[in-house]
């Protein structure tokens, strides 16, 4: 029997971890099982580093850092789900309900900045899971990272689906005054009914737009990722979305096409079956048409751009939207010249 979707949860069930000898099995105590998976566990981990060097030509930044592994937001399409298996957990429900928190991240970042010879290059916060997911309200790890970046005058770009970013407006405005920060809000849909099931624990569409407007009004460079575009689910919203975000102050936008890499494929298929059973085959066939008949690709750039008639229609729609709503789209580069690796030594004197 098909498992039923849980409120506030994207994945319908746990998947077998391909790196594990043990398997998840449901039992006759199904009610107990469903109650258990509805609770989020926060586990502290102790990494030795927090900044990741990005060496791929497919990505536009040199460094990224992720204060959390796993993500409570519960997006069924999330490309990061398979990474949870390296920690011994499932890419399904575990990815949303077992969150690994790196509380020592600010201290590790300061160590990184104080390395002899470090040259500043914008760090992406985050590149894997959301740095403003719900638990951040309590743990404030991301806020700690921003404070270190401000202290050392180091540029950072933020991408998030959560209006919680406004909590740190005091730090963001100070950083923006020195051209050290930009914020990208991820908004795949303006349809609140779709948002509730597509990304169940993110901020509402209304709150995302309010956050976008507030950031813009405070002279913080804002960008929107209209991503991912999923044929027959949100692909008809492209032009209305671009119009709306331009009115709320976004300076630029980006987008990607959905690709179901590795264990994301079964998670997304189950999600479609639970929420759009009448549209499941159509959506999957159209996603496959974006990737030469495959549902996903390993290469990020090829996965994001896709190919074929539907992909070209999507690209053309964005071109029209750019010409109409973002004719002078120009997103500022952050300043790397202000970085001072001795700042920590100066601060320690007070």
Secondary structure, 3 states (H helix, E strand, C coil): CCCCCCCCCCCCCCCCCCCCCCCCCCCCCHHHHHHHHCCCEEEECCCCCCEEECCCCCCCCCEEECCEECCCCCCCCCCCHHHHHHHCCCCCHHHHHEEEECCCHHHHHHHHHCCCCCCCCCEEECCCCCCCCCCHHHHCHHHHHHHHHHHHCCCEEEEECCHHHHHHHHHHHHHHCCCCEEEEEECCCCCHHHHHHHCCCCCCHHHHHHHHHHHHHCCCEEEEEEEEECCCCCHHHHHHHHHHHHHCCCCEEEEEECCCCCCHHHHHHHHHHHHCCCCHHHHHHHHHHHCCCCCCCCCHHHHHHCCCHHHHHHHHHHHHHHHHHCCCCCCCCCCCCCCCCCHHHHHCCC
